[in-house]
Amino acid sequence: MKVTVETTEGTQVREYSAEDESVLANDIYEIAEWIFNAVDEKCRRHGDRIVEQNTAYNPKKLSKVEKENIIRDINLETAKERTDKL
């Protein structure tokens, strides 16, 4: 099994053994969908936290598009940038 992630910073590929894939397939019905869902949920939760910390809005009352527009206007540092400052 190979997982490829493309971001603005580049492409990363991680390969897993057939045994690893078998282990996941034993626990997860659709591996790719599970990965997508994990990323979607992380984006939703952290996006809500960013909106909550930087505005007076309640993120639970905003649409996804409204939250994306707010986040677009916030100058967000990456986790790497924050860590490099320490």
VENNORHU-V794191 format. One record per residue. N is the residue number from 1. D_CENTER is the distance of its C-alpha to the mean C-alpha in Angstrom with 1 decimal. Layout:
N/D_CENTER  N/D_CENTER
//
This chain:
1/20.7  2/18.7  3/14.9  4/14.3  5/11.3  6/12.5  7/11.2  8/13.7  9/14.7  10/15.8  11/15.4  12/15.0  13/16.6  14/17.0  15/19.9  16/20.7  17/24.2  18/25.7  19/26.1  20/22.4  21/21.8  22/24.7  23/23.4  24/20.1  25/22.1  26/24.3  27/21.7  28/19.2  29/20.8  30/18.4  31/16.3  32/14.3  33/13.7  34/12.6  35/9.9  36/8.8  37/9.2  38/7.2  39/3.9  40/5.8  41/6.9  42/4.5  43/4.3  44/7.9  45/9.0  46/8.2  47/9.4  48/12.3  49/13.1  50/13.2  51/15.5  52/17.5  53/18.1  54/19.1  55/21.0  56/23.5  57/21.6  58/20.5  59/17.0  60/18.0  61/20.8  62/18.9  63/17.7  64/14.3  65/16.4  66/18.0  67/14.9  68/13.6  69/17.2  70/17.3  71/14.1  72/15.6  73/18.8  74/17.4  75/17.8  76/14.6  77/15.1  78/12.6  79/12.6  80/15.0  81/17.2  82/17.5  83/18.4  84/20.9  85/22.7  86/23.6
//
